[in-house]
Amino acid sequence: MAKQNEGSKGDPLIIGVRPATQDTNLSRKKPKTRKALKDEAFSPNDDTPRPKDKPPGKDGLPPIELYYEPVRKKQREVRYTPFLLIRSAAGDIGSRPLPSGTVFWHSPDVWVRSSHGINQPVADEPNQMFCRVSNRGRMDAGWVHIRYWWANPSLAITEASANLVGTADTYLPAGQSRVVECPTPWVPVIENDGHECILAEAWCPSLDPLLAPLDPVIDRHAGQKNLHVMQVAGGEQLKFTVEVANIAPTTQPVLIHARWIGGKEALAAVTAGNIGLTNRELTAAANAVPVRLHLADEGIIQLMPQTTYARRLLALQTAGIGWNCRSTGGTEVEATLRGGEIRRLTIAAEVPQDFRTGSIFGYELTQRQGDFVTGGYTLYVLVVD
């Protein structure tokens, strides 16, 4: 029986057995049976000399001794490639797919700059879009192709609902990150008052290709930011509209959940560098502000890529459900939408009169179809004079 061991020089060895005698009748090409060896051991014509310190065994067979033979392992070819990443959140290392329920629409690597500051797009004027791409691989990315997109505020963004802004190319050495500006200015439409979603994709066509376009859940090459900061005076009503879409090709129930964001969570979020409210004096809202959700009864039908829904179902089997997928509390609305149907969802709330200037709070909207989250949108409200 063979057994693997380590030799003195680090080479793997095989321990085997061989007869101690030098019997020339033992042919390598045609080994004799155990019975034949036993018969020869008791044969009176056996003139093979036997070592005095190695007597025959109990069955009369020639004694055995160990021998070592190095085994040459086949060297596996090592192939290095780039590993491009647009993070979905701080601390993202590129593991995909993401568990269902993970907030993937707060990418810190995609942002816009306007005359009002960072991540505060202004309608009807040029805005600059930026994307930070990281190469976590061990090979330089000689050609990194980047695409910049915008979409209407939506809880489920696909290729069908996104609009291309521009493209860029860059070189990215291994182990480095680079911020690349879109060479084409983005002019948000007045219809939504600049409240848009921005996305970016970055991949190396030859060595690190794009796998799932505009889907950060499946592909680390895509990043998405669905976030907006509204300014509302105390005592006034806030109203915001987003789209709800059924990304499945068949009729499906869709659940929308609105979670209150207040206290330290909202304050820490809006003062982060990727939102752009660091130059203001802010305080957390003292009390929760109830929110009302109204979903339109009818919508439009848009042709959706069926691969998006199929990929999400497969990801649910692979990555499972995240810890925050099933939120508790808040406000919910549910409806059954036809395949590819898009409806308008209105978020409304009354800002208390006693909220002082600089108070901040928000709502996190998520859309679910079955056990997986299709997308979300985060709305922060800043109380002004």
N, C-alpha and C positions, 0 to 999 in steps of 0.2 A: 504494500500500500504506500503510495507516494505521500510525502509530507513536505511542506514548504518551510524553509528556514532562512536565516540570514547568515551569510558568510562573514569572514573577518574583514573583507574589503567592501562590504556593503552590497555585494551581488546576491540576488536571490539564488538559492540552491535547492536541488531536489535530493532527498535522501532515498536511496533505493537499496537493493540487495544484489549480491552476486556471489557465486560459489567461491570458496577460498582455494579450492583445488584448481589446477591448471589442466583440467581434463580437456583434451583436444576434441573429444567426441561431442562436446556441447557446442553445437553449431548455432550461429546467430540467425542464419537464414531459416532454419527449421528447428525450433526449440523442442526439446524432448519433454514428454509428459512427466508428471510427478511419479507415476508408477514405474516408468522406465528408469528414472534416476534412482528410485529405491531398489530396483532389481540390480542395477550396476553397483550400488553401494555394498550389497551382500555377495557380489560376484567374486569368486576366488581368483579370477584372472585380473582383477583390478590392481595394477601396479602403480597407481598414482600415489606419490608420496603425500603424506598428511602431516601438517605441523603438529609437533608434540603438545603444544599448548592449546590446540584447538581440536579436541576429540570430536568424533561424529556425534550428531544429535541422537535423541532417543529413537527416532524413526529410521536411523541409519543413513540419512541423507548427508551430503557434504555440509560442513559448517558454513555459515554465511558471515559476511562482513559488510559493514556499511561503506558506501562510497558516495562522493559528492560530485554533482555535475551542475555547473552554472546554467541558468536559464536566461536567455537573451530576450528581454521584453521589447516588443515593438514600440518605438517611440511614436506617440500621438502627435500629430501636427498641430501646433499652436497657431491660431489665426486671430490677430487683433483687429478690431473694428472700432469706429466711433460709436458713442452711446449718447445721442442727443436727447435733451430733456427740456421741456417747458413745464415748470412745476405747477401743480394744481393747488398747492398750499405750501406754507413754510415747512421745511423738513421733508418734503417729497424727494425720494431718491430714485423714482422712476419705476417702481414696481407696479405692474398692471396685470389684470384689470383691478380697478378699485372696488372695494366692497360696496354693495348697494346701500345708499344712505350717506355716503361720503360727500361732503360739500366740495364740489369740484369747480364751482363757478366763482371762486375768489382768487384766481391765479395772481400771485405777486409779480409774475414775469410779463404781464401784458398791461399796458396803461396808455393813457392819452393825456396830452398837455394842451391847454387852451389859454385864452386870456384870463380865465377865472381861476386857473391853477391846475393841479394834477387831478385827473379822473373827474373833471367837471366839464364835460364837453359843452360847447356853445353852438347853437344852431346857426346856420347861414353864415359861418365864417370858417376859415381853414383851421383845422386841429391837427396836431402831430401825433402819430401813433408810434409806439415803441414796443420792442419785444426783446427780452433777455433770453438768450439761448446758452445752455451749458453742455459741454462735452465731457461726460464722465467716463468715456472710453479711453483706451490706451493707444489710439491711433488718431492722427490729425484728420480732421474733416476738410478735405480740400475744396469741396463745393457744397455749401449749405444753402439750400433754397428756402426762402421764407415768404409766406403769404399772409396778408393782413385782411381781416373781414370785419363787417359790422352787420348787425341784425336788429330787428325791432325787439323791444323788451318782451321776452318770451320765456316760458317755463319748459320749453322743449325745442332746442335749436338743432336743426339738421342742415345738410347741404342745400336742401330746397329753400330754406328761409334765410340763408346767409347771402351777403352781397360782398363781392371782392372790392377792396380798396386799392391795393397795389402789391407789388412783389419786390423782393430784394435778395441779393446773394452776398455771401461772405465766406471768409476762411476762418476756421476755428481750431486752434491747436488742442491737443489732448489735455484734459484736466483744467481747462479754462472756460470762462463765461464771457459773453460779449453782448452788449446792448446795441441793437440795430434799429435805426429809425426808418420808418417807411418813407421812401422817396416821394410818394404821392400824398399830398395833404388830403385829409378827410373832412368833408363838409357835411355835418349832420343835417337831416331834413327838419324843417320847421314844424311839420305835422306832429312830431313827438317831442318838440322843444328840446332836442338834443339828448333825450333819454333813450340811449341805445345800448346794446350789448356789443362788446368788442371781442374778437377772437384772433388767434394767430397759430400758424403751423410752421414748423421748421424740421427739415429732414435732409439727409444726404442721399440723393437718388441712387447712387451705385452701391453704397456700403451700408446705409441705415435708412431704408425706405419708409415711407408713410404707409401705415397699415389700415387705419380707420379715420377717414377724413373728418375733421371737426368733432371728434369724439374723445374728450379727455379721459373718460372712464376706461376706454379700451387702449388708447394710444398715447404714449408719453410725448409724442411729437406735437400734440395739440394743447392749447391753453385757452381758457375762457374767463371773462370777467363780466358778470351780470350784477352790477351794483350801481346804486345811484344815491346821491344825497340831495334831499329836497329841503328848501328853506320855506318855513311857514311861520307866520306870526301867531302869537298866543291868542286864543279865542276864535281862530279861523278854522276852516275845514280843509283837510288835505284830501286830495283825490288823485289817484294814480291808476293807470291802465296797463295791463300786460296781456300777452296772448297765451292761451292754453291750447295745446295741440295734441291730438292722438297720433303718435308716431307708428302705430300698428296699422296694417292694411285692412284689418277687420274692426267691427264695432267692439269697443272696449269701455269699461267703466273707468273714469278718471277722478282721482281724489286730490283736491288742493287743500293744503294746510298752511295756516298763517301762525307763526310763533312770535310772541312778543320778545323784543330784544331791549333790555334796559339795564340799568345799574352799571357795574364795572365792565360787563361784556361789551356794551355799546361804546362806552368811553374808550376802552382799549382798542376797539376796532377802528374807530374813526380817527384816532390820533396816530395810527400806524402810518408809516411813510408811504405806503402804496395807495392811500386814499386822499391825502392832501389837506387835512384840516389841522395840521400841527401848529399853525400860526394863530390860532384862536383860543380864547378862554372858554373852555367847555366844562359843563357839569352834567352828571347823569340825571335823567328825569326821575322825579321823586315817586311818581305813581304810574301804574300801567294805564295805557290809553286803549280802550276797546276799539276793535277794528271790525268793519263790516265788509263782507265779500259778496259781490253780485256777479254771477256768470250769465252771459247772454244766452237766450234761448236758442238762437240759431247762429250758424257760422258759415264759413266757406270751406270748400273741399280743395285741398292741395295735394298734388302727387308727392308722396313721401318715399324716400329710399327704403325699401323693405329690409335691406341689410342692417340698418341701424337697430331696428327692433329685434332682429334675430341675434345680433351681437350682444345686446343687453341681456337677452335670455340666457345665452351661453355664459356670459360673465357672471350671472347670478348663481349658476351651478358651480363655477370655478372659485369665485371669491367670496360668495355668501352674502349675508346681510350685515351691514355695519351696525355698530351699537346705537347710533342716533337715527336709525331709519324710521323707527316708530316713535315719533314724538308724542308726548302727552300734553294735554291742555291746548290752549289756543282756539282758533276758529277754523272750521272746516266747511267745505262745500263739495258735493259730489254730483257728477252727471255722467251720462252715457253718451259718448261721442262716436260718430261714424268714422270709418277708416280714413285717416288723413284730414279730418275736420279740425278747423281752427276757430276758436271762439274768443271773445274779449272778456277779460275779467277785470272788474273795477274794485279797487281798494279804497275805502273811505274811512275817515276817522275825524273826531273833533278834538282839536288841541285845546287843553284847558287854558283859561284866561290867566291863571296864577302861575303858569310855567314861565320862569324868568328867561331872559335872553341868554343864549348859550346852552340851554338844556338840549340834550341829545337822547334820542331813543330810536327804535327801528322795528322792522318786521322782516322775518325771513320766510319767504314763500317757497314751498316745495310741491312738486307734482308727482304723483305716484300712479303707476299702472300695475296693479297686482302687487307683487312683493318688491319691485324695484323702482327707484327714483329716476324719472326721465330728465329732470332738471330743476332749476330753482332760480330765484331772484331775491336779492337782499336790498331793502329800501331803508335808508336812514333818514331821520327827520331832525333838522336843526331849527330850533326856535329862534326867530330874529325879531327885531323891533317892527 
